Amino acid sequence: MSFSAFGDKFTRHTGITRLMEDMGEGLRTPGAVMLGGGNPAQIPEMNAYFQQLLQEMQQDGSLTEALCNYDGPRGKSTLLVSLARLLRDELGWEVSPQNIALTNGSQSAFFYLFNLYAGRRADGSRKRVLFPLAPEYLGYADAGLDEELFVSVRPDIEMLPHGQFKYHVDFEHLHITDDIGLVCVSRPTNPTGNVITDEELMKLDVLAQQHDVPLLIDNAYGVPFPGIIFSEARPLWNPNIILCMSLSKLGLPGTRCGIVIADEKIINAISNMNGIISLAPGSIGPAIAHQMIQRGDLLRLSETVIRPFYQQRVNETIALIRRYLPEDRCLIHKPEGAIFLWLWFKDLPITTEVLYQRLKKRGVLMVPGHFFFPGLEHEWPHTHQCMRMNYVPDSDIIEKGIAILAGEIAKAHREG
C-alpha cells in the first residue's frame, strides 16, 4: 500500500508534529516541565468566568442550541454580526458580517490561505508565501500543498540594554518578486514576542498593495483581543489585508475557533473550503464569544485580566532567567507580546537541537530555534543558537526548568 504525493508530504514527521507530541507526552508524564508548547495559561479569573458563562448559557438554552445545530460554512451568524459591529465601533473599520468567516482554529485558516494564494497556478506558474521577518511561527512551515512554498528574509538585529535584543524587518533586502503570491507576518510574533512597529507594518502594507498581493497578519495574540501585547501597536485592516484572529489565547484553545477578516471575495473562498473540508466550523467557541461581546466582556477582560496576567508573568520569568543565566550566556528578545520568550545562546558550543535533546532527557521541554525559519535561503548559524520558551507555567515550575537549563548550558561550555 502506498500513499499519494499529498499523503507522502503530510505523513512526514514535522516540527509542529513533534511539538504537539512533546506536549501530549509531557502532560502524561508526572514532573515534566512544560516550557515548549503553546497552551495558554489557566488564568483563574478567566476559568471562573467561562464556567459561570457556560452555566448561564446552559440555563437559557443557547449552549444546547450551539451543540445541536450546524452553522453555515462561514460560521455562526450571530458572532459574525456582533464582531463586525464591535470592530466598526471600537476601531472604525469598514467591516460587515460579509467580511468575516470562522474556521476550525487558525491553523486551518493558514492552510486555506497559503494554498489559496501560493503554489501551482492554472497557467503553470508557481507562487510562494513571503515571510518578511524570520523567525516565524513553527506551524506555518509544513502547511503548503507544494514543496518550497515559503521564502523568508533574515532580520536586522538591534542590540538593547540589559542583555536584550529586537528583530526588525530588513527592508533593504526585502524584495517582493513576481513569484510572491502572499506576504505573511505575525504580530506579536510566535516564537519571539516581537511586535513589528506601526511604521514597519505600514511599509509592508504599501509594498503589498504596490505588488497587488494580500498582506496576511496573524493576530492570534494581538489587539483588540486577547490583547497579549505590551508595546504601543495600532491595529490595521483594509481590504488588501487578511487579518487572522483566534479564541485560543483568551483561554479557549479547545474550542478551535479561528477568525478571518478580509475582503468579501476571500471570505467567500474560505466559506467554500469550509463547506468542502468540514461542512461548517464548530459552534461552541463562537457562541461563547458572541455572549462575551453582547455582555461587553471580551475587550474588558482582555484589557483588565489577560494582559496584566501575562505581563506580570513575563517580568517574573525574566528575573528568574537572570538569576541563573547572566547576559553573556543568554540574550533575551525584548518581550513585547505573545506567551513566549526567545532565548539566544550566542556562544553555546552545541546546537540548540542537541540542547533540546539533553533537556528532554531531564524532563524539560523547550523548542529548538531552527524550526522557526521556514524558507530561509542560506544557512545561518543564528538559527541553531536560539530556543523558544513558554513562560505560562507557575513560577516554581519555571524556576525548576531554568535551573536545569542553566546546568546543561554550563556543562556544554565546560565540555567545549
Secondary structure, 3 states (H helix, E strand, C coil): CCCCHHHHHHCCCCHHHHHHHHHHHHHHCCCCEECCCCCCCCCHHHHHHHHHHHHHHHHHCHHHHHHCCCCCCCCCHHHHHHHHHHHHHHHCCCCCHHHEEEECCHHHHHHHHHHHHCEECCCCCEEEEEECCCCCCHHHCCCCCCCCCEEECCCEEEEECCCEEEEECCHHHCCCCCCEEEEEEECCCCCCCCCCCHHHHHHHHHHHHHCCCCEEEECCCCCCCCCCECCCCCCCCCCCEEEEEECHHHCCHHHCCEEEECCHHHHHHHHHHHHHHHCCCCCHHHHHHHHHHHCCCHHHHHHHHHHHHHHHHHHHHHHHHHHHCCCCCCEEECCCECCEEEEECCCCCCCHHHHHHHHHHCCEECEEHHHHCCCECCCCHHHHCEEEEECCCCHHHHHHHHHHHHHHHHHHHHHC
